[in-house]
C-alpha cells in the first residue's frame, strides 16, 4: 500500500509540473501575441498620423519650393536692376 501511495504522490507531482509547464507555455504565447498586436497597432497609428498630416506636410514642402522659387526670382530681378 505504501508503494502505491508513493507512486500516486509522484504521479500527482508529475501532473502538477505538467500543468505548470502548460500554463507557462500559454502565458508565453499570450505575451508573444500581445507583442505582435502592439507592434501592429503602433504601425497603424503611425500610418494614420502620416495620412492625417499629409496635407500639412505637402503644404510645408510646397511652401519651401515656393520660397526657393521666389528667392531665385528676386535674385534674378536684382541682377537686372
C-alpha positions in Angstrom: 0.0 0.0 0.0 2.9 2.4 0.8 4.3 1.8 -2.7 1.0 2.6 -4.4 0.7 5.8 -2.3 4.2 6.8 -3.1 3.6 6.2 -6.8 0.4 8.3 -6.6 2.3 11.1 -4.9 4.9 11.1 -7.7 2.2 10.9 -10.3 0.4 13.8 -8.8 3.7 15.8 -8.7 4.3 15.0 -12.3 0.8 16.1 -13.3 1.3 19.3 -11.3 4.6 20.0 -13.1 3.0 19.3 -16.5 0.1 21.7 -15.6 2.6 24.4 -14.5 4.6 23.9 -17.7 1.4 24.1 -19.9 0.3 27.3 -18.0 3.8 28.9 -18.6 3.7 28.0 -22.2 0.2 29.6 -22.6 1.5 32.7 -20.8 4.5 32.9 -23.2 2.2 32.5 -26.2 -0.1 35.3 -24.9 2.9 37.6 -24.4 4.3 36.9 -27.8 0.9 37.5 -29.4 0.4 40.7 -27.4 3.8 42.0 -28.7 2.8 41.3 -32.2 -0.6 43.1 -31.8 1.1 46.0 -30.0 3.6 46.4 -32.8 0.8 46.2 -35.5 -1.2 48.8 -33.5 1.8 51.2 -33.4 2.4 50.8 -37.1 -1.3 51.6 -37.8 -1.2 54.6 -35.6 2.0 55.9 -37.3 0.5 55.4 -40.7 -2.7 57.1 -39.6 -0.8 60.1 -38.3 1.2 60.3 -41.5 -2.0 60.2 -43.6 -3.7 62.8 -41.4 -0.7 65.1 -41.5 0.0 64.6 -45.2 -1.8 67.7 -46.4 0.2 69.8 -43.9 3.4 68.1 -44.9 2.7 68.7 -48.6 1.9 72.3 -47.8 5.2 72.8 -46.0 7.1 71.2 -48.8 5.2 73.3 -51.3 5.9 76.5 -49.3 9.6 75.7 -49.3 9.6 75.2 -53.0 7.6 78.4 -53.5 10.1 80.3 -51.2 13.0 78.9 -53.1 11.4 79.9 -56.4 10.6 83.4 -55.0 14.2 83.8 -53.8 15.6 82.9 -57.2 13.2 85.3 -58.9 14.2 88.0 -56.5 17.9 87.3 -57.2 17.3 87.4 -60.9 15.4 90.6 -60.7 18.2 92.2 -58.6 20.7 91.3 -61.4 18.6 93.3 -63.9 18.0 96.3 -61.6 
